[in-house]
Amino acid sequence: MVTKRKLPVRDGISLEFVEAGDEKGIPLLLIHGIADSWNAFLRLHPFLDRNLRMIAPYLRGHGESDKPVAAMTAKKWQMT
């Protein structure tokens, strides 16, 4: 089952992410490339170990993740 969620990160920005697999499984973080989405990983799901939990966030400005209004700087790209 695939579940979509949003996570607030900072400066009022929220990232959408998708989870699939065993909720208590070993987390596997999947990061898409520029102008791509988590859909690129969806076809992998049937081939992965059943003990994995896929987590695939949309990067800022992609999918339903928020797009900052102000110009992006290296400092703003930090996820701390």
C-alpha positions in Angstrom: 0.0 0.0 0.0 1.2 3.5 -0.9 0.6 6.3 1.6 1.2 10.1 0.9 2.0 12.5 3.7 3.4 16.0 4.2 6.2 16.9 6.6 6.9 20.5 7.7 10.7 21.1 7.4 11.4 24.8 8.0 10.5 28.3 7.1 6.9 27.2 6.5 7.9 24.7 3.8 6.4 21.3 3.8 7.6 18.3 1.8 5.3 15.6 0.4 6.6 12.1 0.7 5.4 8.6 -0.1 5.7 5.5 2.0 5.3 1.9 0.8 6.1 -1.5 2.3 6.3 -2.8 5.8 5.6 0.0 8.3 8.0 -1.6 10.7 10.5 -2.5 8.1 14.0 -1.3 7.5 13.7 2.3 6.0 15.0 2.8 2.5 15.2 6.4 1.5 14.7 7.0 -2.3 15.6 10.5 -3.7 14.5 11.4 -7.2 16.4 13.5 -9.7 15.6 17.0 -11.0 12.3 17.1 -12.8 11.4 13.6 -11.7 9.2 12.2 -9.0 8.7 9.2 -6.6 6.8 7.5 -9.4 10.3 6.5 -10.8 10.6 4.1 -7.9 7.1 2.7 -7.8 7.9 -0.1 -10.2 10.8 -1.2 -7.9 8.4 -1.9 -5.0 7.4 -5.5 -6.1 11.1 -6.5 -6.4 12.3 -5.2 -3.0 12.6 -7.2 0.1 9.3 -7.4 2.0 11.1 -6.3 5.2 11.8 -2.8 3.7 9.9 0.4 4.1 10.3 2.7 1.1 10.3 6.4 1.8 10.4 8.7 -1.3 10.1 12.5 -0.7 9.3 15.0 -3.4 12.1 17.5 -3.4 11.2 21.2 -2.8 9.2 22.6 -5.7 8.4 19.1 -7.1 5.0 17.3 -6.8 2.9 18.6 -3.9 6.0 19.8 -1.9 6.0 23.5 -1.4 8.0 25.8 -3.6 9.6 28.6 -1.8 8.8 32.1 -3.1 12.2 33.6 -2.3 15.3 32.7 -4.2 17.0 29.5 -3.0 20.5 29.8 -1.4 22.8 27.0 -0.3 21.8 27.9 3.3 18.1 27.4 2.5 18.7 24.0 0.9 20.0 22.7 4.2 17.5 20.4 5.9 18.5 21.1 9.5 
